[in-house]
């Protein structure tokens, strides 16, 4: 955007301000605006979906171009010029003399928009308008390439997680592309989910699940964890051990801090009448796991497997049996102050009894 506008100015176009509006696929963001002004860095701003209902948006010339797919020009220097869009009066007050909005046609049929303004006396010449119109097609190609990559990154971040998404974009897409990593493992589920699903309407259940996961996911991400998957009411996350974290103490401490934060948020959520007394059980473990692509030939999942994940699953079930909010393995607890011995337990699939640790406060979280 910066290079384009600077080169246009170098060609004699008296640009005052220019913006490109690109709609996107994002859970929270409807689109982005890239705004150029001479001698300033390009400003990038994101618009939430709520903007779609705002008067400012609905009465914008940008929306008119979205809807019609044709350019719109308003000669603001002309005393008789139309100010049929609210923003035009603001531009005129800034000294803008001409305004042009051009559609950017993407190859999939989508229409995005670029806007151009000048404060030159008399506005743009017809030759300058033709030049801006001519720029629209190559600008659309570049914008589409960048937008598609951004959408790809966003969707991967949303559905498989940031680190897994980076690996996929980096070419780790073949079945069997895996690596062994050390990580603190988080495995949680909602207590009494099956019975709850029988008692309340499906949409209410979905709304509750979303609030339930909202109590966990931000805490995990803020602590540097990676949410790998949601399995109904279950959540699998990892906190990879960094090379400089030789004894994995930092990864375990981060996971435990996230667990305490999530537990506190769930306590607050449970105070709401529509939360139906939601509770969770969480297992924390430290171990080596295989991290990568597993699945059918043409349908893969980026996940983690291994005995360490199996042990976490057994601990999570044990937490429910003991009425505990959080249980941890000895490997995890020995690196993380704040956990106390609960006892030794035989876990299905593991020959030796496992030492299990929990919170001093036994109240279910």
C-alpha positions, 0 to 999 in steps of 0.5 A: 500500500505504501509503495503503491501510493508513493509511486503514484505520487511520484507519477504526479498524482496529487493523493491526499489519502487512500484506503483499501477495504478488504473483507475477510474470514475471521471469527471476530473481524469482518474486514480490515482497512489499510489507510495511507497518508503522506509521511505516515506509516500505513494504518491498519484497523480491523472492523468487528461484525457489529460494524455491519449494523452501524449507520456509519457503515450502512451509509458509506460509499464503500458499501455502495461499491460493494453492492453495485460493483462500479466506481463512485466519484464525488467532486467535492470542490464543486459547490453543487457536488453531491454529499449523499454520503455522510463521510463526504461532508467530513472529507470536504471539511478536511479540504478534500476536493475529489473522492473516488471509490473503485471496486477491487474484483477478486477472482472468486467474484468478491468485491473489495474497495479502494478509495482515493482522495485529493486536495488539489484545486479542482480535484483529479483530472480525467487522466488521473482518474483513468490512471487510478481506475487502471491501477485497480486490476493489478491492485486487486490481484496483489490484495487477493493473494495477500488476503488469501494467505491471511485467511489461510493463517487465520483459519489454521489458527482458529481450527488447529492452533497457531503452532500447528498452523505454522507447521502446516503452512511450512509444508508438514502436511503429509500423513506421518509427518510427526515429531517427538516433543516434550510438553505439559499436557492439559486434558479436561472435560465437563462433569455431568455433560451427558446428563446435562445434554438430556436436560436442556435444549441443544442451542442452550447446551452449545451456548453453555459449552462456548462459555465453558470453553471461554473460561479455559481457552484464554487462560491457556493461550495467555500462558503460552499453551496451544489448544489442539482440539475440542472433543465434545465437552473435552479439551486437549492442549499442550505447553511445549517445553522450550529448548532453554527450559531444560527441566520443563519447570517453566512449561509446567508452571505456565500450565498450572497457572492457566489451570488455576485461572480457568478454575477461578473463571469456572467458579464465577461462571457457575454463579450464573443461573443459566450455567447449570452448576457447570464443573470441570475435571482437569488432568495435567501431565508432563511427557514425550508425545508424537505431534503431527499428522495422523488420519486417513489418506485424504483426511488428516488431523494435526494432533498428539498421541502417545503413552503420555496422552493416555496417562493424562486421559486416565488422570482426568477420569480419576479426577471425576471419581475423586471429586477433584477439580485438578489432578496432576502426575508426579512428573508434573507436580515435582516441577510445580509448587502448589500441588500436594500428594493425593495417593497412589492409584492403579490406572488402566493400561499402566502396570505400576501404580501412579503417584497422583497430586492435587490442590490443597483446596479440594473444592471442585472447580 
